[in-house]
């Protein structure tokens, strides 16, 4: 049996203000007020911005992601997100 890693042993993978994309369908598990349990809150490919970072069960980071299209701020786990920022070489010399 493999145990989940304790994410808090390392730094968060995403930063506040970072643009992220949803990798998994996110449904209300009962923690999102004003919406029915099981209602879809974010679809695969939806883009938002990390607005804060908290913890859960002293083991995981929870990224509060603000989705501008819906106005929702949804708590997401690392496995549900990926960076949506373009890769660019900001340290590359300009000549």
C-alpha positions in Angstrom: 0.0 0.0 0.0 1.5 3.3 -1.1 0.9 6.3 1.2 0.2 9.8 -0.1 3.2 12.1 0.1 3.2 14.8 2.8 3.2 17.9 0.6 4.0 20.2 3.5 7.5 18.7 3.7 8.3 20.8 0.6 7.4 24.2 -0.7 4.1 24.8 -2.5 4.3 24.0 -6.2 2.2 27.0 -7.2 2.5 30.6 -6.1 0.0 33.3 -5.2 -1.0 35.1 -8.4 0.1 32.2 -10.7 -2.2 31.3 -13.6 -3.3 27.7 -13.4 -5.5 25.3 -15.4 -7.8 22.6 -14.1 -6.8 19.0 -15.0 -9.8 17.3 -13.4 -13.5 18.0 -13.3 -14.2 19.7 -9.9 -17.6 19.1 -8.3 -19.0 20.5 -5.1 -18.2 18.1 -2.3 -20.4 20.0 0.1 -17.8 22.6 1.0 -18.8 25.2 -1.6 -21.7 27.3 -0.2 -24.8 28.0 -2.3 -24.4 25.1 -4.7 -25.7 21.6 -4.7 -23.5 18.7 -3.8 -22.2 17.2 -7.0 -22.7 20.4 -9.0 -19.8 21.1 -11.4 -17.7 24.1 -10.2 -14.9 23.9 -12.7 -14.3 21.9 -15.9 -11.1 20.5 -17.4 -9.2 23.4 -19.0 -10.8 26.2 -17.0 -8.2 28.8 -16.1 -7.9 30.7 -12.8 -5.4 32.4 -10.6 -4.1 31.2 -7.2 -5.4 33.7 -4.6 -4.1 32.1 -1.4 -2.5 28.9 -0.2 -3.7 27.0 2.9 -3.2 23.5 4.3 -5.5 20.5 4.9 -5.0 17.6 7.4 -1.4 18.8 8.1 -0.4 17.1 4.9 -1.6 18.9 1.8 -1.6 22.3 0.3 -4.9 23.7 -0.8 -4.7 26.3 -3.5 -7.6 28.8 -3.5 -8.1 29.4 -7.2 -10.1 32.4 -8.4 -11.9 31.6 -11.7 -12.7 35.0 -13.3 -15.3 33.7 -15.7 -17.6 32.3 -12.9 -16.3 34.4 -10.0 -15.8 31.2 -8.0 -12.9 30.8 -5.6 -12.4 27.1 -5.3 -10.0 25.1 -3.1 -7.9 22.8 -5.2 -5.3 20.1 -4.6 -2.0 20.0 -6.5 -3.1 17.0 -8.5 -6.1 18.9 -9.9 -4.0 21.8 -11.3 -1.2 22.5 -13.7 0.5 25.8 -14.6 -1.1 27.8 -17.4 1.7 30.3 -17.7 3.7 30.5 -20.8 7.3 29.3 -20.4 9.7 32.1 -21.2 13.3 32.8 -20.6 13.3 35.9 -18.4 17.0 35.5 -17.6 18.1 35.2 -21.2 20.6 37.9 -22.2 19.2 40.4 -24.6 21.6 41.5 -27.4 
